[in-house]
Each structure stands twice: as C-alpha cells, then as structure tokens.
C-alpha cells in the first residue's frame, strides 16, 4: 500500500490539472493497474473519483 500522502511537489495524476497532489486514491480496488493500485490526486479530483469511481 502506498504512503497516505504524496511527497510535496507531486503533481495530480490528471494531466490537465495544475493542482498539487495531496492524497493517494485507490483506483483499482487493490488490483494492480499498470503496476499501480493508487495514484496521487488533488482534493478536487480525489473527491470526484470517490463519488463516481
């Protein structure tokens, strides 16, 4: 499991987003997706993913 918070200066995984990532979001229900199970996102995208993902 990745650390709970990305390192300072980490960018949000959403390419069009310019906000810094503040949390890791599980995007694959624990199953590796392209080698990852969680990706760094800003608050806005993390909230959106959790509501719709």
N, C-alpha and C positions, 0 to 999 in steps of 0.2 A: 504494500500500500504506500503510495507516495506521501510525502510530508503534507501536513494540512494546509500550509501556506506557501506559495511560491516565493522564491528569492526576490528581494527588492529589485525592481527594474525589469522583471519578467513581463513580456507583453501578453495581452489577451490572445488566445488561440484564434479568435475571429479576425480574419485578415483585415477587414475594413474598420476594425475598432482600434482607436488610438489610446484607450484607457489601459492602465497597468493591471495586470492580473493580481487578484487578491485571494483567490481560493482555487483549489483543485476540484473539478467536477467529475464524478464517475459517469462516463459516457457509454459504458458497455456492460453494465450490470456485473462487473467483476471479471468479465471475459476479455482477454487482450484484443484490442482493436488496433491494427497496425503496430503491434508491440506495446501499446499503451492501454491502460484501463481508465486513466483520469487525465484531464487536460487543464491547464491554467486558464481561468476566465476572470473578467472583471465582474463586479457585483451585478450589473445590469444583465449581462449575458448569462451568468450563472442562474439568476432568478428566472429568466426566460426559459432556459434549458430545463430547469427543475419543474416548471409549470407545464411544459409541453413535451418534454422528453419522456 
